[in-house]
Amino acid sequence: MKFSLFVHMERLDASESHAQLYEEFCRLCEIADQGGMTAIWTGEHHGMEFTIAPNPFINLADLARRTKTVRLGTSTVIAPFWHPIKLAGEAAMTDIITGGRLDVGIARGAYTFEYERLMPGLDAWQAGQRMRELVPAIKGLWAGDYAHDGEFWQFPSTTSAPKPIQQPHPPLWIAARDPNSHEFAVANGCNVKVTPLWNGDDEVAGLMGKFNAACAKYPEEPRPKIMLLTHGYVGTDADDIAQAVREMSVYYNYFFAWFKNQRPIRQGLIETLTEADLAANPQVSPEVMRRNLPVGTADEVIERLKRYEALGYDEFSLWIDTGMSFERKRASLERFIADVMPAFAE
């Protein structure tokens, strides 16, 4: 099993500048590259201080100059926010800038907050349909002289300018949860990335089961890769680990608040959650974080990741967005590289 880093700029309050946040983002990515991780993943979000990532290609182009060997991936571009010609061209240019290190992950999006602002009236079902139309279109554009007459986009014969270094195109990844998404990915030659969020090992196994079923349904297609994305933390002692699960619990409470899209938002920051708000959401309590996520000492994290590897996951991506300070994120990442990854060396 390979290891990668999933990271954004993120903040729960305005105590730190965006410039400082970006430098910390880059430093975590440099540590991942120097430590032998296989990839860095960053996504796309808009108008949300919780997840600051307006265009992942900009970040990856910069990281190409700051890193040496690590692959650079859009964990997600949000399909309905992109025209196929624009996505094909920007991705190809980024592949050139990165020296052929680009991976392109695509998703339908998840936050109603973003749908309301960029495409009012859009729902998750239509967003998923747009993703299914987008993928073959960008493949066609990368091949060249491709015309499209679909439900959402129509254009005459067009070739992506430029074309990517990687041929026939950079690896594509689909964010999948339901069986239909897994089947679409496998049928269209795309890798799969899944996240159980705060859920535990049963959900991790269930997602692999859906992937295996999709592969069995399309035996003529080469088996793609599957990546598991989840939060994790490598701690030093009981107090350190207890602090980590509290911080992760707070993070997931803010995740819920953004997802529900009901609390007031000012200057891109959602209204601060109270202790009563946190206590009212036991499904993401600190106890749940400790029980369900790869959090603990290095040995505890290794034991859980070995179970993921045994299920057949090709890559584990450490989701480091947790609301923690940069110093705590960095220390956990360094312990993960030094004390956990060697247990999986070939």
N, C-alpha and C positions, 0 to 999 in steps of 0.2 A: 504494500500500500504506500502510495506517495503522499506527500504533505504539502499543503499550500496555505496561504494567508488570505483571509477575506477581511477587507478593511475600508472604511470611509473616514472622512472628517465627520465628527459628531460632537454635539454638545447639548446638554440639558438646560444650560443657562448661558448668559452672555459674559461670563467671567474671563473668558480667554478670547483673544483676537482670532480672526480667520487666518491671518498670516502665520501666527504661531501654530494653529491647528494644522495647517498644511505642512509646515516643516516637521511636525511630529508624525504626521501621516507618512511623509517621505522617509523619515528615519526608521519607522517600523518596517517599511518595505525594503530598505537597505539591509536591515538586520536579517530579514527573511532571505534575501538574495545571498548574502554572505554566509548564512547558516545552512545553505543547501536545500532550501525549499524548492519545490518544482514550479510553483506558480504564485502570482499575486492576482487577486480578483478584486475589482471594485465596480460599483453599480451606478445606476442613474436614478436621481430623485430631484424634485423641484419644489422650491419654496419652503423647505423643511429644514430647520436648523438641527433637528434630530438626526438627519442623514443628509449631509451636504455633498452632493455629487451631481452637478448639473450636466456634465458631459464627460463620461469616463475616458473617451479617447484623448482629451486634453491631458488628463492625469497620466495616462499610460505613455503618451509621447514624451512627457517629461521624465517619467521613470525609466524610459529606455536609455537616457543619458546618465542616470544615477545607478543603474544596475548592470550586471554583466551577463548572467546566464539564465536567470529566472524567466519563465514565460509570463506574459502580461495579458490578463483577460478582463473583458467586460463581464462581470458576474451576471449582470443583466443590462441590456438596453431594453427599454420599454417599447415593445413593438408598435402599439398604436400611435406613438409620438413621432414615428419616423416614416418618411417616404422611402420606398425601396431604393431609388436612385441615390438619394442622399446617404442612406446607411451604407450601401455598397461602396460608394466612393470614399467616405470618411474612414470606413474600416480598412479599405485597401491602402489608403495613404498611411494609416497608422501601422499597418503591417510592414510597409516600406521603412518607416521611421524606426520601428523596433527591430529591424533586421530579420523579419520573419518569425517573430516571437509572439504574435498576436493569437489569442483565442477569443471567439465571439460568443458570449452567452446572451440568450434572448428570453424574455418573459412577457407575460401579458400585463404585468403591473398588479399592484395589490391595494393601493391607497385611494379611496374615494376622493380624498382631499386633492390629489393630483388630477384625477379624471375631471373633477368639477372645474378646474382651472385651465387645463390644456385642451380638453375635449368634452365640454358639457354634454350630459346625456349619455355618455359612454358607460356601459356596465361590464362586468367581468366576462360575461359570455361573449359579447361582441369584441372585447379586447382579445380574447382567445382566438376568435375567428380571424382577426387581423393578423395575429402572430402566424397562424397557419397559412395565410396567404403570403406573408412577407418572406418566409424562409425560402420557398422555391423561387421567388422573384429575385432575391439577391444572388442566389446561385446562378440563375440565368444571366443576370447582369455581369457577374464575374466571368462567365463563359463568353459573353459578348453577342452583339446583334440579337438582342432579346426584346420582344414586344410583349406587352402584358395587357390583358383585358379581363380584370377581375371584378369582384364585388366592390372593393374599396379603392383600388387604384387602376388606372388605365393610362398607358403611354405607348407611343410607337417604338420601333426598333431602336434600342439603346445599348451602349457598351459602357461598363464602369470605367471611369477615367479618374485615377489610374487603376491598374489591375494589381492584385496582391502579389507579393513574392511567393507565398506558399501556394502550391498548385495541387488540386484544382482551386482550392480556396483555404483560408484559415479554418481550423477545426471549429465546428458549431456545437453549441450546447443549449439544451432546452431545459428551463426550469419546470419540473414536472411534479405533480402530486397525484392527480386522478389517473385512472387507467388510460383514458383517452390521450392524455398528454404523453405518457410513456410510449404508447403505440405510435403516436405521430412522430416522436423523436426517432424511434427505431426504424420506422418505415421510411424516414427521410434522411437516414444516414447521419443523424446527430447524436452526440453524446448527451448524457442526462445528468442533471444536478438536482439533488433533493435536499430539503431541510425539514427535520421533524420539529423545529422550533424548540419549545421547552419540553416536549414530550419525550418519553423514555425509550427503552430498548425495544418494546413491542412495536412502536411506530417506526423505528429504524428498520426492524425486520420486515414490517409490512410494506414499506416503500421499496425494499429490495424485492419482495414478492411480486409487486406490481411490475417492476422492471423485468424480472425473469419471465413473467407471463407475457409481456410484450415481445420479448426476444423469441419466446416459443411460438408466438403467433406469426412471426415473420422469420422463419428459419433460413430463408434465402438471403437475408441481409446479414452482413458481418456484425458480430456483437459489438456494440459501442462501449465506451467507458461510462462508468457511473461514479459520481462524486457525492460525498456526504458532507454537508455544510452544517456545522453546529457550533455553539459557544463552548468554550473550554477554558480551564485555568489550571496552571501548575503552581501549587502553593508550597510554602516552606514549613508551616506548622498549623496547628488547629486554629489559632486566632486569625492567621492570614487567610486561610480557606473560608472561615466563617465570614470574614469581611467580604470576600469575593462573592459568595452566594447572596449576601445582602445586596451588593451592588448590582448583580445580575437580575435579582428580583425587581429592583427599582427600574432597571432598564426595560424589562419586559412589561412592567406596568405602564411605562411611557409608550412602548410599542402598541399596547392595547388601546391607549388613549388616542393615539394618532389613527389607528385603524378604525376605531368607532367614529371618529370625526365629529365629536359632539362638544368638546371643551373649547373655550375661547382661545384664540391664537393671536399673539401680538408680536410684531417684529420677527415672525418666523418661529417663535417659541410658544409651545403650548402652556396653558396655565399650570402652574406648579401643583403637583399632586401632594395632598396632605397625608399624614400618617393614617388617617381614617380611610382615605382612598386606597392606600397600599394594603391595609388590613382587609379591605372589602373584596380583594381579588386573590383568594387562597390558591387558585390553580397555578399561580406563578410565585408562590411563596419561596423564601429562602430554602425551606426544607425540600421543596420540589426541585429546585435548582441542584441541590446537593445529591438528590436521589437519581435524577434523570440525565444529568449532563456529565461529560468527562471533566470533572472538577475534583481536585484533591492533590495528594502527593504524586510525584512522578510515577511511582509504582501503581497507584490506583488508576491514573490516567492510562498508563500502558495496558493494564488489564482490560479496561473498557474498550480501548481502541483495538486490541487484539480480537475482541468479539466482533467489531465492525469488519475487520479484515477477513475473519472467518466467514462472514456472510457473503463476501465477494466484492466489497467496495474497492475500487481502484485508487481512490484518492480521498483523503480526509482534509477538509479545509477548515482551519481554525478561525472561527468568527470572533474577531477581537473587539468589535464594537460592544462596549459594556457599560458605558458611563464612568468607567474607572479613570483615574489620572493616567497621564502618559507614562509616568514612572512605573506604575503598577502593571500596565499593559506590557511595557518593555521588559520588565523583570520576568513576567510569566512567559513571554515569547522566548526569551533567552533560555529559561529553564526547559521549555518545551523542546527547543533545538538541541540543547546540550544533554538532557537527561531522558527524553522520551523518544525522539527520532532514532537514535542509535539502536534501539531495541527492534527496529524494523528494517535495518540495513540488510541489503541483499548479501 
